[in-house]
Amino acid sequence: MGRHSLPDRPQAGAGDPRPRTRRRTVAIATALVLTIAGGTAVAVQSGLLSFGSSCRDDPVRLALVASPDLAPALETAADRARDQSVTSDGRCLDIEVTARDSYKVADALRAGKVPDAQIWVPDSDLWVERVTGDGRATEVTAVGNVASTPVGVAVVPAAAKALGWPQQTYSWTELVGATLDNDDLALGAADPARSATGLLALTQLGTAAAKTKDGATQAAALMKALSQRVSDSDGQVLDTLPRDSSGTEQGNPRRNRTLVLSEQAAYAYNSSADKAQNLGLFYPEDGTPRLDYPYTLVDGTRLTTDQSRAAIRFMTFLRRAEQLRLLERRGFRTSNNQAPRALVTQAGGRAPQPYARAAGEPASTAALQEALGTWTITVQSARITTVVDASFSMSEPVPGTDRTRMDVTKASLLQALATFTPEDEIGLWEFSTELDGAKDYRVLVPTERLGDREGNGTQRDRLSAAFGDLKPVPGGATGLYDTTLAAYKSATSSYAKGKFNALVILTDGVNEDPGSITRAALVRTLQQLRNPDRPVPLIMIAVGPEADRDEIEQIADATGGSGHEVTDPSQIHTVILQAIVAAGADA
């Protein structure tokens, strides 16, 4: 996750101060922005920019869209800027602030839409990463951070007592496990697909669980249980708390006694709630991820020089002591190194909870994607048939290793298999040319529930063994087109309602069967077979340099799916999860 510095960073702006790599264009844009900001500050201090009332006659108008929790503070700051006649190049600032869920703005930007705003302040840099990682998206440039707040687990008084708050400390897995094991401590969270708070906590949970025995299975089980008490947004999850004074609301099993919540959200709740119902806040000892509120310019190429300079002028205005106090009074942290005791106390934090511990290394994009992918297939059970290229070219070595493409592919598929639950249906085909008579493909394991038993083993056991037995066919070529059509017909005809249905095809080459259907005919037939009411996206993954990225994208797109290219087969696991998330979002 990227972090960007503001001028005099140690005094404010609560993002992670350690440098992270970003695209060169963003770095250049940041440098230019900070130069402008510095020049503006000097001009103000030198009296070159007037603050007279005449500046109001021709103000610089900017629209700013912000995360709903931060928007009220920014609106107050914008009002102050107008009242104080704060200027940029002699023109007053007129900033209009609108609250909008970060995921909704991110989705619009990823679709290439340009919102009616020049500045975007989401609650987390993960939304900015998601936009900048999409080649079709509207360009955005993060130039600093407005504030931060750690993510923990808030508890009503009855739950706090049962969990030993504040003296007892927990890791993420221990804390979530304790709440899920006791119906009286029901844990709620916002949907990780729509909430940075939910996704950051989910990633921390998955990372911690992965270090334990059967970690992937344990993480999936925790996610499955957590999914039963998910709300659409951070605001809605607060509405699931008990309403009676005891904090238990006996007889209502849908009420949550514990919540994945940010410190700021707990602060705001406690500031408005009856004192008898104030929440306590756990800060897990293995790290509390943070929301970091990046200040982001939208589609900088369409901004005028006056707008760009005014946007940065408002950012520097937010760094004034008066605005920093405003943010802290709203429950936000404004320093990387300080946890104001009054703020923490009002949010429900107490020693020995490690509320002052520095935030750990931000989760990588890959870790966030894996957590979200696992969540997607856990919450909505999946039915996925995997089709693996067994042509002889799969015996080629992977550069820099002593393993073949097939060896690494098998290892990556086994890793992916561990993320699925017993309710998921997974099957396996292999293909080359003329594997089964005139057919280029062969069904190795029919697509069935992983938990189904047959003889002494389960479907998961059968798949694990079949993955391990995959071998390149000596002299085998790539019968891609006929295999794709047959597998897609099978997947659509066996569609499972209520599950996430998909077909995954991995190939390291182009079609080499001269007697097969043509590409044009294949694409046309797939388009005819596609049924929006029974979606089965085709996820095609090109492994190695011989595969044709344009071809697989064209074929996959005909089904509403996606094409991907990996240079290293070990990336297959992550790509499958990425594709599942993308397909699930479009379903």
Sequence and secondary structure as in RCSB ss.txt:
>XXXX:A:sequence
MGRHSLPDRPQAGAGDPRPRTRRRTVAIATALVLTIAGGTAVAVQSGLLSFGSSCRDDPVRLALVASPDLAPALE
TAADRARDQSVTSDGRCLDIEVTARDSYKVADALRAGKVPDAQIWVPDSDLWVERVTGDGRATEVTAVGNVASTP
VGVAVVPAAAKALGWPQQTYSWTELVGATLDNDDLALGAADPARSATGLLALTQLGTAAAKTKDGATQAAALMKA
LSQRVSDSDGQVLDTLPRDSSGTEQGNPRRNRTLVLSEQAAYAYNSSADKAQNLGLFYPEDGTPRLDYPYTLVDG
TRLTTDQSRAAIRFMTFLRRAEQLRLLERRGFRTSNNQAPRALVTQAGGRAPQPYARAAGEPASTAALQEALGTW
TITVQSARITTVVDASFSMSEPVPGTDRTRMDVTKASLLQALATFTPEDEIGLWEFSTELDGAKDYRVLVPTERL
GDREGNGTQRDRLSAAFGDLKPVPGGATGLYDTTLAAYKSATSSYAKGKFNALVILTDGVNEDPGSITRAALVRT
LQQLRNPDRPVPLIMIAVGPEADRDEIEQIADATGGSGHEVTDPSQIHTVILQAIVAAGADA
>XXXX:A:secstr
      TTGGGS  S  S     HHHHHHHHHHHHHHHHHHHHHHHT S  SGGGGGS EEEEEEE TTTHHHHH
HHHHHHHHTT EETTEEEEEEEEE  HHHHHHHHHTT   S SEEE S HHHHHHHHT TTS  EEEEEE  BEE
EEEEE HHHHHHHTTTT    HHHHHHHHHT GGG EEEE TTT HHHHHHHHHHHHHHHTSTTHHHHHHHHHHH
HHTTEESSHHHHHTTS  STTS  TT TT  SEEEEEHHHHHHHHHHS GGG  EEE  TT   EE  EEEEE G
GGS HHHHHHHHHHHHHTTSHHHHHHHHHTT B  SS   HHHHHHHT  TTS TTS       HHHHHHHHHHH
HHHHS EEEEEEEE SGGGGSB TTSSSBHHHHHHHHHHHHHTTS TT EEEEEEEEEEEETTEEEEEEEEEEET
T EETTEEHHHHHHHHHHH    TT    HHHHHHHHHHHHHHT  TTSEEEEEEEESS    TTS  HHHHHHH
HHHH  TTS   EEEEEESTTS HHHHHHHHHTTT EEEEESSGGGHHHHHHHHHHHHHHH 
